[in-house]
Amino acid sequence: MEVLKVNDLSKVYNSYKEAKEVAALNGITLRVKRGDFVGIMGPSGSGKTTLLNLLSGIDQCTSGEVFIEDKNITHLSKEEMALFRRHSVGYVFQDFNLLDSLTISENIALPLILDKVNPKTIGLKLKELTAFFEIEHIQNKYPYHISGGQKQRAAVARALINDPAIVFADEPTGNLDSKSSKNIMNTLKKINDERNSTVLMVSHDPFAASFCKRIIFIKDGAIKMEIVSSGDRKEFFDQILEAESMIGGEIQ
């Protein structure tokens, strides 16, 4: 089943200083099936962050269509999109985006709290996810009391609390050291393997990208290449490095 379907997606910005239009994305078409783990890579300014923002409903496209579980999100109002994102989309931010005034468990449960879900149901979901991510021992702490890696695991748990159709991750290892980065990528791989969660991740890091099942490279707002993992992560890592050199420009 196709969880994400993108048809001829474009985004044009008006440059007032130069009095001209700038195309950030130009005719992106792609498909993501349930249980896929897709990485988006490309040189700085290639349009990968813009693409993620359009796919997740943070921003609106100039033309084209985005379907998540057969729902055309390009036709939703701001209010409808906010509800849809809360119910059907998980998002993992580079800077964690946890609220310092809430405990870790409250941060994870926030989407359910906003939906006024029964406290017993919230408790069961929290118990399941904190055990899955091995963060039961920090759930009553506040974000400023825990490490970056623990914050990101909590952020991934929050992204899954509503059983979303797809999880979007924006440079999830960008603010982490190498050990924490590896742990987070193992966490994302774990939710993909064991929970069959569909993940689409933007990354500049070939090591992080090697955990994906396939990588889509974009440049100048268009898809230039796609590579698929054979299952050997070291071999896939080498393929990514080769693809980077073929695309040209440092992947940032």
VEXRO-711138 format. One record per residue (C-alpha): x, z, y. Coordinates in steps of 0.02 Angstrom, whole numbers, plus 50000, padded with zeros to 5 digits. Example, Ala and Ser with C-alpha at 12.3 -4.5 7.8 and 13.67 -1.06 7.14 Angstrom:
REM VEXRO-711138
506155039049775506845035749947
//
This chain:
REM VEXRO-711138
500005000050000500624995650174500665011250282501365002350435501024984350484501764976850642501294959550705502264950150839502604965750942503324963451117503704974851263504104968651438504624979751582504544975051765506204976951854505724980452034507514980552096507834963052031506034957052047505994950551869505344955051698506474962151563505994959751380506444975351280505634968751121505234950951077504074946950931504464960850806503544958950641503814971050496502974979850351503264997350282502505002450115502015019950060503525029550000504765018650093506245025750191506725013450326508145014650450508175005450617509905001750686510624991150825511824990850972511475001351127510064993151224509444983251074507684990451087507655002550940507025017551040505715006651125505165000750953504995018450888503985023551041502785008951015502585011850828502225030350853501005027550996502075036151128502135019951228501005004551235501544986951191501384971851305500744961151162500584961850973499794974250854500274990150762499244995950613499485013050533498465014250372497454999150430497015007250596497494996750747498285009550863498554996951003496694997751040496575016751055496305025951218497535039451270496375053051206496075044051041497935040951021498355059251051497155064450912497745050850795499555055750819499155073950784498225069850624499125054750552500895054050622502365065750602503795065050727505545072550717506465073050884508335072850912508215088651019507045097450894505665099751025505245117350966504405129551085505515144551121504015155751153503375153250975504095159250810504675146250683503085148250581502025146250738503005130650786502745123050614500895127250612500545121750792499635105350748498455115050633498225128850761497735115950892496465108850769495775126450740496075125450554495595140550449497005153650456497015155050267497315136350249498705137350380499505151750285499505141950122500275126650204501595137350288502035145750125502215128950038503285120650173504425135250214504795136850028505085118150011506315118150156507065135150109506715142950278505565157350227506875169850288506845163150468504995159750492504735175150600506245171650710506245161850872507145145050896508535152651001508985164250855509325150650726510555136350700510305118150745510135113350563508795126550536507885120750692507855102950626507205108450455505815117750546505475102050648505335091650488504155104750414503075103650571503045084750555502335086550379501065100450411499615088150429500125077150282500425062250397500345044050344502105041450410503525051850482504525044550627506255051750658507225048450818509095051250791508725067050688510585070850666511085066850845511315085050898512035091650735513765094150663514275084450508513765097950383512045100450463511835081550477512105079550290510875093750255509535085850363509755068750284509625076850113508035085250176507285068550232507795060650067506995075249976505305073150062505405054550026505865056949842504835072249797503335070849914503295051849925503295053550115503505037450212504935038950337505515027350476507095033050563508095026750711509945030750695511635025050761512545033950620512985023450465513185039250361511425045150403510735027650378511505026850203510165039050144508815025950179508115013350056508294998950178508974995850352508274984150484509524978850617508884973650788509794965950934509144959451100507404965251054507274955250891507594958350706509254950450657509544956650480508874967750341509834975450197509144984850046509974998949950510364996449766510365015249742512235018149761512425026849930514295023649948514025005149916512565004950039513635013650170514924999650153513534986650169512944994950330514684994350405514834975950358513124972150433513624981150595515144969950613514094954550581512794959650711514174962950837514304977150961514504995550924512945003450850512415017250970
//
